[in-house]
Amino acid sequence: MRGTILTLGGGGFSMSDDGTSALDDFLLELTGKDRPRICFVPTASGDADGYSQNFESSFAGRAETSVLSLFCHEPWGYTDPGMLLEQDVIYVGGGSTANLLAVWRLHGLPDLLTEAAAQGVILAGISAGMNCWFEGSSTDSFGPLAPLADGLGFIKASACPHYLGEPGRREKYLGWVADGSLGDGYAVDEYTALLFRDGELVEALTERDDRPAFRVERDGHGGAVETQIPVRTVT
């Protein structure tokens, strides 16, 4: 897979009281443009209207915003997903990873996103919008936390967002990597992100100093081991 992906374990505009986020600022700076075109894809939340409105207000004045509503919500309505090829950034919101993947496949988004990334469009997302780019992930799409080995596979690894911020995330993810339910992968706390280029990790970033990121791998003895990734603070 060719292209740039920024995966947020939590944080961004959707977890900010005033809509500001140093990680979101970093995402816009990656484009190298003064007023980049950024499209929000809220499929995982069922296109929750408030979520999309929050996005538009958070990025107003510094980007040309649009929303891809596959549920045909007004005022956005249904737009040909081909519009994703015209963006500088595609930002995927949180919610249900499983539902997101099912709806996207029906609308042909995996191929469009592959093409967009190869053309230089930056892919990004938070929570479910992080999970979707990986081969597998930790998800609460089915109620209780469960492993989902059905991601897009743009990044050849598994993922766990909200690693320390939600009860059970860490213990269950370690167990799933240990028993092979999920492959080796990356665990990211809230307010922290991983930057990938062409499927390879470039660096980890955070907007709060105490929020870590980890590489998690099977240890060969029936368990899993965490290796902390150096994290750079962005302001």
N, CA and C of each residue as an Amber inpcrd file, in Angstrom:
protein
   705
   0.8520000  -1.1870000   0.0000000   0.0000000   0.0000000   0.0000000
   0.8870000   1.2360000   0.0000000   0.6410000   2.1460000  -0.9220000
   1.3960000   3.3790000  -1.0300000   0.6040000   4.5170000  -0.4230000
   1.2840000   5.3840000   0.3370000   0.5990000   6.5530000   0.8590000
   0.8640000   6.7920000   2.3240000   0.2500000   7.8590000   2.8390000
   0.4470000   8.3200000   4.2090000  -0.8320000   8.1320000   5.0120000
  -0.6960000   7.5790000   6.2190000  -1.8380000   7.3490000   7.1110000
  -1.4740000   7.8390000   8.5070000  -2.3650000   8.6270000   9.1190000
  -2.2070000   9.0530000  10.5100000  -3.3350000   8.4280000  11.3140000
  -2.9810000   7.5990000  12.2920000  -3.9800000   6.8620000  13.0760000
  -3.9970000   7.3730000  14.5110000  -5.1390000   7.8600000  14.9630000
  -5.2930000   8.4120000  16.3090000  -5.9830000   7.4050000  17.2200000
  -5.3550000   7.1210000  18.3600000  -5.9610000   6.2160000  19.3200000
  -7.0690000   6.8540000  20.1240000  -7.2480000   8.1380000  19.9470000
  -8.2370000   8.9490000  20.6450000  -7.7570000  10.3820000  20.5900000
  -8.6090000  11.3220000  20.9100000  -8.2190000  12.7220000  20.8350000
  -8.7770000  13.3740000  19.5860000  -8.0370000  14.3500000  19.0480000
  -8.5520000  15.0770000  17.9030000  -9.7190000  15.9570000  18.2990000
 -10.3650000  16.5410000  17.3150000 -11.4510000  17.4840000  17.5780000
 -12.6000000  16.8600000  18.3600000 -12.8150000  15.5590000  18.1770000
 -13.9820000  14.9250000  18.7840000 -13.8330000  14.7020000  20.2870000
 -12.6170000  14.8440000  20.8200000 -12.4120000  14.7060000  22.2570000
 -11.8700000  15.9980000  22.8600000 -12.1010000  17.1110000  22.1680000
 -11.6310000  18.4080000  22.6330000 -12.8160000  19.2660000  23.0570000
 -12.6880000  19.9510000  24.1820000 -13.7760000  20.7940000  24.6690000
 -14.0320000  21.9890000  23.7570000 -12.9630000  22.4900000  23.1200000
 -13.1190000  23.6780000  22.2800000 -12.8850000  23.4070000  20.7990000
 -12.7350000  22.1250000  20.4250000 -12.5620000  21.7720000  19.0230000
 -11.1390000  21.8790000  18.5170000 -10.2090000  22.3100000  19.3780000
  -8.8190000  22.4300000  18.9440000  -8.0440000  21.1710000  19.2880000
  -7.0630000  20.8560000  18.4700000  -6.2530000  19.6580000  18.6830000
  -4.9270000  19.8270000  17.9680000  -3.8290000  19.6300000  18.7010000
  -2.5070000  19.7130000  18.0790000  -2.3050000  18.6040000  17.0560000
  -2.9210000  17.4400000  17.2710000  -2.8130000  16.3620000  16.2870000
  -3.5490000  16.7160000  15.0000000  -4.7010000  17.3540000  15.1200000
  -5.4130000  17.8080000  13.9280000  -4.6080000  18.8830000  13.1980000
  -3.9690000  19.7720000  13.9460000  -3.1110000  20.7900000  13.3310000
  -1.9740000  20.1140000  12.5580000  -1.3660000  19.1040000  13.1730000
  -0.2830000  18.3660000  12.5170000  -0.7760000  17.7060000  11.2330000
  -1.9870000  17.1490000  11.2830000  -2.5690000  16.5050000  10.1070000
  -2.6920000  17.4870000   8.9520000  -3.1750000  18.6840000   9.2190000
  -3.2980000  19.6880000   8.1640000  -1.9310000  20.1190000   7.6450000
  -0.9600000  20.2260000   8.5410000   0.3850000  20.6320000   8.1330000
   1.0340000  19.6060000   7.2070000   0.6550000  18.3310000   7.3560000
   1.2070000  17.2880000   6.4870000   0.9070000  17.5430000   5.0160000
  -0.1700000  18.2610000   4.7350000  -0.5510000  18.5180000   3.3430000
   0.3610000  19.5430000   2.6790000   0.9890000  20.4120000   3.4730000
   1.8140000  21.4770000   2.9140000   1.0230000  22.5900000   2.2580000
  -0.2720000  22.6400000   2.5390000  -1.1390000  23.6440000   1.9300000
  -1.7150000  24.5750000   2.9850000  -1.9480000  25.8330000   2.5920000
  -2.5040000  26.8150000   3.5150000  -3.9660000  26.5240000   3.8330000
  -4.7060000  26.0310000   2.8530000  -6.1230000  25.7310000   3.0500000
  -6.4560000  24.4000000   2.3660000  -6.0860000  23.3060000   3.0130000
  -6.2970000  21.9990000   2.3900000  -7.7670000  21.5940000   2.3420000
  -8.0610000  20.7080000   1.4310000  -9.4050000  20.1300000   1.3210000
  -9.4560000  18.8780000   2.1970000 -10.3810000  18.8730000   3.1600000
 -10.4780000  17.7460000   4.0910000 -11.9120000  17.2510000   4.1420000
 -12.0720000  15.9580000   3.9300000 -13.4040000  15.3370000   3.9340000
 -13.5420000  14.4400000   5.1530000 -14.6060000  14.6440000   5.9000000
 -14.9100000  13.8160000   7.0600000 -15.8130000  12.6720000   6.6300000
 -15.4740000  11.4540000   7.0690000 -16.2540000  10.2620000   6.7340000
 -16.7810000   9.6770000   8.0500000 -18.0460000   9.9710000   8.4100000
 -18.5900000   9.5740000   9.7110000 -19.3590000   8.2590000   9.6970000
 -19.0250000   7.3680000   8.7560000 -19.7850000   6.1200000   8.5890000
 -19.9020000   5.3260000   9.8840000 -18.8220000   5.2430000  10.6640000
 -18.8190000   4.3950000  11.8520000 -19.8310000   4.8400000  12.8950000
 -20.2140000   6.1100000  12.8770000 -21.2100000   6.6290000  13.8230000
 -22.6050000   6.6230000  13.2240000 -22.7800000   5.9970000  12.0500000
 -24.0620000   6.0630000  11.3600000 -24.3270000   7.4650000  10.8300000
 -23.2400000   8.2010000  10.5310000 -23.3330000   9.5880000  10.0550000
 -24.0460000  10.4800000  11.0630000 -23.6670000  10.3590000  12.3300000
 -24.2760000  11.1930000  13.3750000 -24.1420000  12.6710000  13.0180000
 -25.2720000  13.3560000  12.9700000 -25.2740000  14.7460000  12.5080000
 -24.4030000  15.6480000  13.3770000 -24.4940000  15.4950000  14.6860000
 -23.7060000  16.3330000  15.5740000 -22.2110000  16.1430000  15.3880000
 -21.8120000  14.9420000  15.0810000 -20.3960000  14.6240000  14.8660000
 -19.8710000  15.3900000  13.6440000 -20.6380000  15.3460000  12.5690000
 -20.2370000  16.0400000  11.3430000 -20.2510000  17.5540000  11.5360000
 -21.2260000  18.0480000  12.2660000 -21.2830000  19.4840000  12.5350000
 -20.0980000  19.9240000  13.3870000 -19.7070000  19.0900000  14.3540000
 -18.5450000  19.3670000  15.1880000 -17.2840000  19.4260000  14.3340000
 -17.1610000  18.4950000  13.4040000 -16.0230000  18.5070000  12.4850000
 -15.9690000  19.8070000  11.7010000 -17.0820000  20.1920000  11.1030000
 -17.0980000  21.3860000  10.2560000 -16.7550000  22.6400000  11.0580000
 -17.2710000  22.7510000  12.2610000 -16.9810000  23.9340000  13.0700000
 -15.5240000  23.9370000  13.5340000 -14.9560000  22.7690000  13.7960000
 -13.5750000  22.6770000  14.2750000 -12.5630000  23.0390000  13.1920000
 -12.8960000  22.7560000  11.9360000 -11.9610000  23.0170000  10.8420000
 -12.3230000  24.2580000  10.0220000 -13.3850000  24.9330000  10.3980000
 -13.8180000  26.1300000   9.6540000 -12.7280000  27.1930000   9.6830000
 -12.5250000  27.8320000   8.5400000 -11.5750000  28.9280000   8.4550000
 -10.1520000  28.5150000   8.1590000  -9.8490000  27.2230000   8.2690000
  -8.4730000  26.7830000   7.9920000  -8.4030000  25.6330000   7.0070000
  -9.5560000  25.1870000   6.5420000  -9.6030000  24.1210000   5.5540000
 -10.9240000  24.1960000   4.7990000 -10.9390000  23.6370000   3.6100000
 -12.1810000  23.4850000   2.8500000 -12.7860000  22.1430000   3.2500000
 -13.8760000  22.1840000   3.9910000 -14.4380000  20.9660000   4.5640000
 -15.5570000  20.3900000   3.7070000 -15.7020000  19.0790000   3.7940000
 -16.8300000  18.3810000   3.1840000 -17.1000000  17.1380000   4.0160000
 -18.2800000  16.5620000   3.8380000 -18.6830000  15.3590000   4.5660000
 -19.2050000  14.3430000   3.5590000 -18.7030000  13.1150000   3.6330000
 -19.2280000  12.0250000   2.8050000 -20.2490000  11.2660000   3.6360000
 -21.5290000  11.4620000   3.3380000 -22.6010000  10.8080000   4.0860000
 -23.1540000   9.6470000   3.2680000 -22.7800000   8.4390000   3.6290000
 -23.2900000   7.2650000   2.9300000 -24.6800000   6.8800000   3.4140000
 -25.1610000   7.5380000   4.4940000 -26.5130000   7.3170000   4.9910000
 -27.4740000   8.4110000   4.5220000 -26.9840000   9.2610000   3.6170000
 -27.8310000  10.2740000   2.9700000 -28.4090000  11.3000000   3.9390000
 -27.6760000  11.6290000   4.9880000 -28.1700000  12.6090000   5.9480000
 -28.1080000  14.0170000   5.3750000 -29.1600000  14.7820000   5.6460000
 -29.1640000  16.1960000   5.2770000 -28.3710000  16.9850000   6.3090000
 -27.7570000  18.1020000   5.9200000 -27.8410000  18.7620000   4.6080000
 -26.8520000  18.2370000   3.5860000 -26.1020000  17.1620000   3.9340000
 -25.0490000  16.7200000   3.0230000 -25.6060000  15.8410000   1.9120000
 -26.5900000  15.0150000   2.2260000 -27.1460000  14.1110000   1.2290000
 -26.1190000  13.0940000   0.7570000 -26.4980000  12.3090000  -0.2340000
 -25.5660000  11.3180000  -0.7790000 -24.7030000  11.9560000  -1.8570000
 -23.4040000  11.7370000  -1.7580000 -22.4540000  12.2260000  -2.7510000
 -21.6800000  11.0430000  -3.3010000 -21.3740000  11.0890000  -4.5690000
 -20.5690000  10.0340000  -5.1800000 -19.2600000   9.9010000  -4.3980000
 -18.9630000   8.7130000  -3.8510000 -17.7210000   8.5480000  -3.0860000
 -16.4660000   8.8850000  -3.8820000 -16.5750000   8.9830000  -5.1960000
 -15.4430000   9.3770000  -6.0210000 -14.8880000  10.7370000  -5.6430000
 -15.6920000  11.5300000  -4.9090000 -15.2150000  12.8420000  -4.4640000
 -14.0190000  12.7290000  -3.5250000 -13.7850000  11.5370000  -2.9580000
 -12.6380000  11.3410000  -2.0880000 -11.3200000  11.5440000  -2.8400000
 -11.3240000  11.3100000  -4.1310000 -10.1180000  11.4680000  -4.9400000
  -9.7300000  12.9290000  -5.1140000 -10.6410000  13.8460000  -4.7640000
 -10.3930000  15.2760000  -4.9330000  -9.9030000  15.9460000  -3.6540000
  -9.6570000  15.1700000  -2.6020000  -9.3070000  15.7170000  -1.2930000
  -7.7960000  15.7620000  -1.0690000  -7.3960000  16.5170000  -0.0510000
  -6.0240000  16.4630000   0.4500000  -5.9410000  15.5560000   1.6720000
  -7.0400000  15.4930000   2.4450000  -7.1070000  14.6540000   3.6370000
  -8.4710000  13.9790000   3.6940000  -8.4880000  12.7100000   4.0350000
  -9.7200000  11.9810000   4.3330000  -9.6380000  11.5850000   5.8020000
 -10.5910000  12.0950000   6.6030000 -10.5520000  11.9400000   8.0670000
 -11.7520000  11.0820000   8.4830000 -11.4880000   9.9040000   9.0230000
 -12.5390000   8.9390000   9.3600000 -12.8520000   9.0140000  10.8530000
 -14.1260000   9.1480000  11.1710000 -14.5550000   9.2700000  12.5570000
 -14.7040000   7.9380000  13.2670000 -14.9670000   8.0190000  14.5690000
 -15.1060000   6.8320000  15.3980000 -16.5200000   6.2810000  15.4210000
 -16.6540000   5.1180000  16.0630000 -17.9480000   4.4420000  16.1520000
 -17.7580000   2.9390000  16.0210000 -18.5400000   2.3160000  15.1780000
 -18.4900000   0.8700000  14.9870000 -17.5710000   0.5140000  13.8220000
 -16.4510000  -0.1440000  14.1320000 -15.5220000  -0.5690000  13.0790000
 -16.1820000  -1.5690000  12.1380000 -16.9190000  -2.5150000  12.6890000
 -17.5400000  -3.5560000  11.8660000 -18.5630000  -2.9630000  10.8930000
 -19.3930000  -2.0500000  11.3770000 -20.3890000  -1.4400000  10.5000000
 -19.7300000  -0.5840000   9.4250000 -18.6950000   0.1470000   9.8150000
 -17.9590000   0.9600000   8.8530000 -17.4450000   0.0990000   7.6980000
 -16.7870000  -1.0050000   8.0240000 -16.2040000  -1.8520000   6.9900000
 -17.2730000  -2.4410000   6.0730000 -18.3910000  -2.8590000   6.6480000
 -19.4640000  -3.4440000   5.8300000 -20.0420000  -2.4250000   4.8530000
 -20.3370000  -1.2310000   5.3490000 -20.9230000  -0.1930000   4.4890000
 -19.9200000   0.2590000   3.4380000 -18.6850000   0.4560000   3.8380000
 -17.6630000   0.8800000   2.8760000 -17.5330000  -0.1170000   1.7240000
 -17.5270000  -1.3760000   2.0360000 -17.3600000  -2.3740000   0.9780000
 -18.5300000  -2.3660000   0.0000000 -19.7160000  -2.1330000   0.4970000
 -20.8840000  -2.0490000  -0.3850000 -20.8040000  -0.8550000  -1.3270000
 -20.1510000   0.2100000  -0.8790000 -20.0580000   1.4320000  -1.6790000
 -18.7350000   1.5640000  -2.4320000 -17.8940000   0.5390000  -2.3870000
 -16.6590000   0.5450000  -3.1580000 -15.5460000   1.4200000  -2.6090000
 -15.5930000   1.7440000  -1.3130000 -14.5780000   2.6480000  -0.7650000
 -13.1700000   2.0560000  -0.6670000 -12.9910000   0.7600000  -0.3830000
 -11.6130000   0.2650000  -0.2840000 -10.7650000   0.5640000  -1.5170000
 -11.3020000   0.3530000  -2.6990000 -10.5370000   0.6370000  -3.9190000
 -10.3160000   2.1340000  -4.0940000 -11.3250000   2.9280000  -3.7900000
 -11.1820000   4.3820000  -3.9050000 -10.1330000   4.9120000  -2.9420000
 -10.1280000   4.4040000  -1.7290000  -9.1560000   4.8600000  -0.7340000
  -7.7380000   4.4430000  -1.1100000  -7.5860000   3.2650000  -1.6760000
  -6.2810000   2.8230000  -2.1630000  -5.7810000   3.7590000  -3.2520000
  -6.6620000   4.1090000  -4.1710000  -6.2950000   5.0140000  -5.2600000
  -5.9790000   6.4080000  -4.7390000  -6.8100000   6.8870000  -3.8110000
  -6.5920000   8.2240000  -3.2580000  -5.2330000   8.3070000  -2.5660000
  -4.9090000   7.3090000  -1.7430000  -3.6340000   7.3160000  -1.0250000
  -2.4570000   7.2960000  -1.9940000  -2.5680000   6.5070000  -3.0640000
  -1.4900000   6.4230000  -4.0510000  -1.2870000   7.7500000  -4.7740000
  -2.3550000   8.5600000  -4.8370000  -2.2780000   9.8630000  -5.4900000
  -1.8110000  10.9700000  -4.5430000  -1.5690000  10.6320000  -3.2710000
  -1.0580000  11.6070000  -2.3260000  -2.0570000  12.1280000  -1.3270000
  -3.2920000  11.6400000  -1.3720000  -4.2820000  12.0350000  -0.3670000
  -3.9110000  11.3890000   0.9620000  -3.8880000  12.1730000   2.0360000
  -3.5360000  11.6520000   3.3540000  -4.7670000  11.0180000   3.9900000
  -4.6280000   9.8000000   4.4690000  -5.6980000   9.0880000   5.1610000
  -5.4830000   9.2410000   6.6590000  -6.5680000   9.4220000   7.4040000
  -6.4620000   9.5860000   8.8510000  -7.7470000   9.1000000   9.5030000
  -7.6820000   8.9090000  10.8160000  -8.8920000   8.5130000  11.5170000
  -8.6410000   8.2890000  12.9830000  -9.7360000   8.2980000  13.7350000
  -9.6960000   8.1520000  15.1820000 -10.5360000   6.9630000  15.6100000
 -10.0010000   6.1300000  16.5040000 -10.7230000   4.9910000  17.0770000
 -11.1080000   4.0020000  15.9670000 -12.3840000   3.8550000  15.6280000
 -12.7470000   3.0120000  14.4910000 -12.0650000   3.5030000  13.2240000
 -11.8610000   4.8250000  13.1510000 -11.1510000   5.4080000  12.0200000
  -9.6610000   5.1240000  12.0470000  -9.1710000   4.6410000  13.1670000
  -7.8160000   4.0760000  13.2440000  -7.8570000   2.6040000  12.8520000
  -8.7660000   1.8650000  13.4800000  -8.8310000   0.4200000  13.2810000
  -8.9300000   0.0070000  11.8210000  -9.7050000   0.7470000  11.0550000
 -10.0760000   0.3020000   9.7090000  -8.8830000   0.0850000   8.7920000
  -7.7900000   0.8200000   9.0020000  -6.6490000   0.7320000   8.0880000
  -5.8020000  -0.5120000   8.3240000  -5.9890000  -1.1810000   9.4620000
  -5.1530000  -2.3180000   9.8330000  -5.7940000  -3.6400000   9.4020000
  -5.0410000  -4.7290000   9.5290000  -5.5710000  -6.0550000   9.2070000
  -6.6060000  -6.5080000  10.2220000  -6.4060000  -6.1600000  11.4860000
  -7.3180000  -6.5510000  12.5500000  -7.2690000  -5.5320000  13.6570000
  -8.2120000  -5.6570000  14.6080000  -8.2790000  -4.6380000  15.6550000
  -9.0940000  -5.1180000  16.8500000  -8.9470000  -4.3730000  17.9280000
  -9.7860000  -4.5160000  19.1170000 -10.9810000  -3.5970000  18.9500000
 -12.1960000  -4.1410000  19.0650000 -13.3830000  -3.3410000  18.8120000
 -14.5110000  -3.6650000  19.7880000 -15.3530000  -2.6780000  20.0300000
 -16.5840000  -2.9130000  20.7920000 -17.7980000  -2.8690000  19.8740000
 -17.5790000  -3.1520000  18.5830000 -18.6670000  -3.1320000  17.5930000
 -19.7860000  -4.1070000  17.9210000 -19.4900000  -5.1520000  18.6840000
 -20.4720000  -6.1880000  18.9970000 -20.9090000  -6.1430000  20.4580000
 -20.6670000  -5.0020000  21.0950000 -20.9860000  -4.8640000  22.5150000
 -19.7250000  -5.0180000  23.3430000 -19.4760000  -6.2220000  23.8920000
 -18.2290000  -6.4440000  24.6190000 -17.0300000  -6.3360000  23.6780000
 -15.8850000  -5.9920000  24.2070000 -14.6750000  -5.9420000  23.3990000
 -14.4150000  -7.3000000  22.7580000 -14.0100000  -7.2650000  21.4860000
 -13.7760000  -8.4950000  20.7430000 -12.7300000  -8.2370000  19.6690000
 -12.0400000  -9.2970000  19.2380000 -11.0980000  -9.1350000  18.1310000
 -11.8360000  -9.1410000  16.7970000 -11.4100000  -8.2970000  15.8850000
 -11.9970000  -8.2390000  14.5410000 -10.8580000  -8.3530000  13.5340000
 -10.7650000  -9.4900000  12.8710000  -9.6670000  -9.7440000  11.9280000
 -10.1440000  -9.5240000  10.4980000 -10.7280000  -8.3520000  10.2410000
 -11.3660000  -8.1310000   8.9390000 -11.1770000  -6.6900000   8.4760000
 -10.0110000  -6.0840000   8.7930000  -9.7660000  -4.7130000   8.3770000
  -9.3480000  -4.6110000   6.9260000  -9.0710000  -3.4000000   6.4850000
  -8.6660000  -3.1780000   5.0980000  -7.2680000  -3.7070000   4.8110000
  -6.4220000  -3.7710000   5.8350000  -5.0780000  -4.3080000   5.6390000
  -4.1190000  -3.3660000   4.9450000  -4.4150000  -2.0740000   4.9360000
  -3.4660000  -1.1180000   4.3760000  -2.1740000  -1.1220000   5.1970000
  -2.2980000  -1.3730000   6.4910000  -1.1480000  -1.5320000   7.3770000
  -1.1370000  -2.9860000   7.8390000  -0.0480000  -3.6850000   7.5920000
   0.0250000  -5.1240000   7.8610000   0.3320000  -5.3800000   9.3300000
  -0.6670000  -5.1340000  10.1540000  -0.5460000  -5.2980000  11.6000000
  -1.9510000  -5.2070000  12.1770000  -2.0650000  -5.4200000  13.4940000
  -3.3350000  -5.1980000  14.1800000  -3.2480000  -3.9070000  14.9710000
  -4.3870000  -3.4680000  15.5390000  -4.4340000  -2.1770000  16.2190000
  -5.3420000  -2.2250000  17.4360000  -4.9940000  -1.3990000  18.4140000
  -5.8470000  -1.2000000  19.5780000  -5.8200000   0.2780000  19.9620000
  -6.9190000   1.0050000  19.7380000  -7.0100000   2.3910000  20.2150000
  -7.4400000   2.4320000  21.6810000  -7.4660000   3.6250000  22.2700000
  -7.9410000   3.8100000  23.6670000  -7.2470000   2.8420000  24.6250000
  -5.9610000   2.5990000  24.3990000  -5.2780000   1.4780000  25.0430000
  -5.3210000   1.5370000  26.5640000  -5.0590000   2.6970000  27.1370000
  -5.1110000   2.8430000  28.5850000  -6.3450000   3.6100000  29.0360000
  -7.0640000   4.2110000  28.0960000  -8.1790000   5.0850000  28.4450000
  -9.4860000   4.3780000  28.7020000  -9.6190000   3.1170000  28.2790000
 -10.8610000   2.3840000  28.4680000 -10.5810000   1.0590000  29.1810000
 -11.3340000   0.7090000  30.2070000 -11.1030000  -0.5260000  30.9650000
 -11.1340000  -1.7650000  30.0640000 -10.1800000  -2.6360000  30.2560000
 -10.1470000  -3.9100000  29.5420000  -9.4190000  -3.8910000  28.2200000
  -9.1920000  -2.7220000  27.6490000  -8.5610000  -2.6670000  26.3320000
  -7.1820000  -3.3270000  26.3460000  -6.3640000  -2.9480000  27.3050000
  -4.9910000  -3.4360000  27.3440000  -4.9450000  -4.9420000  27.5740000
  -5.6260000  -5.4070000  28.5940000  -5.5610000  -6.8190000  28.9460000
  -6.0870000  -7.7090000  27.8200000  -7.1920000  -7.3130000  27.2410000
  -7.7880000  -8.1430000  26.1850000  -6.9320000  -8.1450000  24.9200000
  -6.4000000  -6.9790000  24.5600000  -5.5660000  -6.9290000  23.3590000
  -4.3130000  -7.7870000  23.5270000  -3.6740000  -7.6920000  24.6760000
  -2.5070000  -8.5300000  24.9400000  -2.8670000 -10.0150000  24.8280000
  -4.0390000 -10.3710000  25.3300000  -4.4740000 -11.7610000  25.2490000
  -4.7260000 -12.2180000  23.8270000  -5.3250000 -11.3530000  23.0110000
  -5.6230000 -11.7290000  21.6220000  -4.3680000 -11.8420000  20.7720000
  -3.3950000 -10.9830000  21.0310000  -2.1210000 -11.1260000  20.3220000
  -1.4150000 -12.3960000  20.7890000  -1.4690000 -12.6670000  22.0870000
  -0.8160000 -13.8540000  22.6350000  -1.3780000 -15.1380000  22.0530000
  -2.7130000 -15.2300000  21.8980000  -3.3090000 -16.4840000  21.4240000
  -3.5030000 -16.5270000  19.9060000  -3.0720000 -15.4770000  19.2030000
  -3.1430000 -15.4720000  17.7510000  -4.4580000 -15.0150000  17.1650000
  -5.4140000 -14.6070000  18.0240000  -6.6750000 -14.0700000  17.4880000
  -6.4230000 -12.8240000  16.6520000  -5.4000000 -12.0530000  17.0490000
  -4.9370000 -10.9060000  16.2800000  -3.4340000 -11.0330000  16.0980000
  -2.9370000 -10.5150000  14.9970000  -1.5070000 -10.5240000  14.7550000
  -0.7890000  -9.4660000  15.5700000   0.5250000  -9.4720000  15.5040000
   1.3190000  -8.4390000  16.1480000   0.8260000  -7.0700000  15.6730000
   0.9250000  -6.0690000  16.5590000   0.3800000  -4.7830000  16.1470000
   0.8070000  -3.6250000  17.0100000  -0.0490000  -2.6100000  17.0040000
   0.2310000  -1.3470000  17.6740000  -0.9130000  -0.9850000  18.6150000
  -0.5580000  -0.5520000  19.8200000  -1.5350000  -0.1160000  20.8090000
  -1.2590000   1.3460000  21.1230000  -2.2990000   2.1650000  21.0220000
  -2.1210000   3.6090000  21.1240000  -3.1090000   4.1740000  22.1380000
  -2.6080000   4.9750000  23.0470000  -3.4640000   5.6060000  24.0330000
  -4.1910000   6.7960000  23.4140000  -5.1460000   7.3260000  24.1410000
  -5.8660000   8.5060000  23.6670000  -4.9250000   9.7040000  23.6030000
  -5.1960000  10.6030000  22.6630000  -4.4020000  11.8040000  22.4110000
  -3.0300000  11.4990000  21.8270000  -2.8820000  10.2980000  21.2850000
  -1.6230000   9.8800000  20.6720000  -1.9200000   9.2910000  19.2950000
  -0.9660000   9.4330000  18.3690000  -1.1790000   8.9820000  16.9940000
   0.0850000   8.3410000  16.4450000  -0.1070000   7.5190000  15.4200000
   1.0000000   6.8890000  14.6990000   0.9620000   7.3510000  13.2550000
   2.1250000   7.7220000  12.7330000   2.2460000   8.1470000  11.3490000
   2.9160000   7.0460000  10.5400000   2.2350000   6.5950000   9.4780000
   2.7580000   5.5590000   8.5940000   2.9320000   6.1170000   7.1790000
   3.9880000   5.6730000   6.5190000   4.1550000   5.9480000   5.0910000
   4.4850000   4.6380000   4.3900000   3.7160000   4.3620000   3.3510000
   3.8820000   3.1330000   2.5680000   3.8740000   1.8960000   3.4610000
   2.9940000   1.9360000   4.4810000   2.8000000   0.7900000   5.3580000
   3.8050000   0.6480000   6.4710000   4.7840000   1.5620000   6.5490000
   5.8280000   1.4760000   7.5720000   5.6710000   2.6080000   8.5830000
   5.8810000   2.2950000   9.8640000   5.7770000   3.3110000  10.9090000
   6.9060000   4.3290000  10.7720000   6.5360000   5.6150000  10.7760000
   7.5090000   6.7030000  10.7130000   7.7970000   7.2270000  12.1140000
   6.7370000   7.5490000  12.8630000   6.9050000   8.0410000  14.2260000
   5.5690000   8.0310000  14.9590000   5.6720000   8.1660000  16.2860000
   4.4990000   8.3210000  17.1390000   4.4780000   9.7570000  17.6560000
   3.2730000  10.3180000  17.7720000   3.1060000  11.7010000  18.1980000
   2.0310000  11.7880000  19.2580000   2.1270000  12.7840000  20.1140000
   1.1050000  12.9730000  21.1320000   0.8640000  14.4480000  21.3730000
  -0.3600000  14.7680000  21.8110000  -0.6490000  16.1440000  22.2100000
  -0.7180000  16.2700000  23.7320000  -0.4290000  15.1460000  24.4370000
  -0.3310000  15.1480000  25.8930000   0.8590000  14.2840000  26.2910000
   1.7310000  14.8140000  27.1200000   3.0170000  14.1770000  27.3800000
   2.9390000  12.7890000  28.0030000   1.8560000  12.4790000  28.7160000
   1.7920000  11.2250000  29.4560000   1.0350000  10.1340000  28.7150000
   0.8840000  10.2590000  27.3960000   0.0870000   9.2890000  26.6350000
   0.9900000   8.4590000  25.7240000   1.1760000   7.1650000  26.0140000
   2.1500000   6.3370000  25.2990000   1.5880000   5.6200000  24.0640000
   2.5090000   4.9960000  23.3480000   2.1900000   4.0950000  22.2400000
   3.1060000   2.8830000  22.3610000   2.6170000   1.7190000  21.9120000
   3.3760000   0.4820000  22.0770000   3.3350000  -0.3510000  20.7990000
   4.3930000  -1.0960000  20.5830000   4.3940000  -2.2150000  19.6620000
   4.1080000  -3.4490000  20.5080000   3.1480000  -4.2690000  20.1010000
   2.7650000  -5.4640000  20.8590000   2.9840000  -6.6880000  19.9720000
   3.7470000  -7.6650000  20.4980000   4.1000000  -8.8510000  19.7210000
   4.0080000 -10.1150000  20.5740000   3.7110000 -11.2330000  19.9230000
   3.7630000 -12.5180000  20.6170000   5.1870000 -12.7830000  21.0630000
   5.3320000 -13.3730000  22.2580000   6.6750000 -13.5570000  22.8080000
   7.2450000 -14.9500000  22.5670000   6.4970000 -15.8230000  21.8980000
   6.9880000 -17.1680000  21.6300000   6.8060000 -18.1330000  22.7740000
   6.2210000 -17.6530000  23.8730000   6.0150000 -18.5170000  25.0470000
   4.5570000 -18.4790000  25.5080000   3.6600000 -18.2140000  24.5850000
   2.2500000 -18.1840000  24.9250000   1.7670000 -16.8590000  25.4660000
   2.5890000 -15.8390000  25.4060000   2.2000000 -14.5210000  25.8950000
   2.4440000 -13.4480000  24.8540000   2.3680000 -12.2040000  25.2840000
   2.6300000 -11.0610000  24.4110000   3.4470000 -10.0500000  25.1820000
   4.2730000  -9.3190000  24.4610000   5.1610000  -8.3500000  25.0940000
   4.9410000  -6.9700000  24.4730000   4.9650000  -5.9460000  25.3220000
   4.8520000  -4.5590000  24.8860000   6.2530000  -3.9510000  24.7690000
   6.4750000  -3.2060000  23.7120000   7.6810000  -2.4000000  23.5690000
   7.2390000  -0.9640000  23.3450000   7.5860000  -0.0740000  24.2660000
   7.1290000   1.3020000  24.1490000   7.8260000   1.9940000  22.9850000
   7.0450000   2.7340000  22.2170000   7.5530000   3.4650000  21.0620000
   7.8530000   4.9050000  21.4990000   9.0220000   5.4520000  21.1450000
   9.2790000   6.8490000  21.4620000   8.2060000   7.7570000  20.8650000
   7.7480000   8.7140000  21.6470000   6.6380000   9.5800000  21.2390000
   7.1130000  11.0360000  21.2280000   6.8090000  11.7340000  20.1540000
   7.1390000  13.1490000  20.0380000   5.8980000  13.9920000  20.3450000
   6.0540000  14.9790000  21.2040000   4.9430000  15.8540000  21.5530000
   4.7970000  16.9610000  20.5120000   3.5620000  17.1280000  20.0140000
   3.2730000  18.2230000  19.0800000   2.4300000  19.2590000  19.8030000
   2.6330000  20.5280000  19.4560000   1.9090000  21.6110000  20.1120000
   1.2790000  22.5310000  19.0800000
